Amino acid sequence: MNRQDFPALNQQVYGKPLVYFDNAATTQKPQAVIDAISHFYQNNNANVHRGVHALSERADKAYENARKSVKEFINAKHTQEIIFVRGTTEGINLLSHMINKGDEVIISAMEHHANIVPWQLREAKLNVIPLLDNGELDLNAYKNMLNETIKLVSITHMSNTLGTINPVKEMIALAHEKNIPVLLDCAQSISHGPIDVQDLDCDFLVFSGHKIYGPTGIGIVYGKQALLDKIPPYQGGGAMIAIVDFEKTTFTHLPYKFEAGTPDIAGAIGLHAALDYVSALGFDNIISHEKKLLDYAQEKLQAINGLRIIGTAPDKGSIISFVMDKAHPHDIATILDREGVAIRAGHHCTMPLMKRFNVPATARISMTFYNTTDEIEKCVSALYKVKEIF
Ligand code: C6P
């Protein structure tokens, strides 16, 4: 679907047509995003919220329109609930400032390091939801963990390693019964299906632009206004202040309270173009194509003797982690690369998850709407080559 919109896909590596199956790490960019960024630098480049000249006004408008486009994309109530950050990682680090030493936070055993380490830096006590063997969360354990001492639940919507999609709406409702706010890490889920923060009733949400066909260096923190108002600024500098004096400084309102310094203006504009692109394509089309790819790939992979898929939850996105007898995931990835197939191998920044499944690493195929069943065939024949070698 719409492959021709992505110039980087149209190339050969090692003399073979590129099969890009590393979309969970970062997605390729459509021409519309590349053009939006070039257009800004060629015509409107200026700093935001500082100038009165024409270019500055244009930059302001484009930057704030980008914020509005995010608001609409996730159906937030207010534009000021959308904060531009560098990405999911920075977003969780920002939000971690609501937590103090000794506070209890519930996370899960499938979290990315970005949803583990920031809490540790705040010296929080982590309560970890265990996983079932198929890679689903143990919801009974979760229910038993919810009590008045918990300050926050912070969980991934979709696992970057297993592909598992968590039942977050139900989990949020359960947490709210105990008045516990919930933060969703939507780094992966943002590009695979519609997200409506009001319908989910999540309190905070974070995602990265580069995982939804936008540029690197831009990401989003969403938070309910009343809750964001209570979190102190985590970086100081220009744009986030009301009055600065040597004795005392006061801070400005949302969202600027959290946007110290010159932001990634072109990044926000590129993200706007990416969200428009995805909206025009339509999540119905994306979901049905990705489901077809996932089913097809899982069937083909399961037929390979000695290959084991890690993560077989009934509700999963188009990510497949696997191990093969004898071949280390890094060797698999290297052999596939020579066949033009780009996959990721390693711990995928989920080291505790590797421990849970007792593997040092996995090989990971991550697909999106511009991938094809023909590419899956190429990948599968490369995997048979791996088998021959080992
Ligand atoms: N996962 C992957 O290959 P950043 O790096 O800030 O854009 O996103 C961090 C992050 C947080 N949560 C989840 C669920 C993620 O998948 C990621 C990024 C990439 O799986 C790079 S490690």
Residues whose N, C-alpha, C, O or C-beta is under 5 A from the ligand:
A	BS01	C6P	A24 A25 G87 T88 T89 E90 H112 A114 T156 M158 N160 D185 A187 Q188 S208 H348 C349
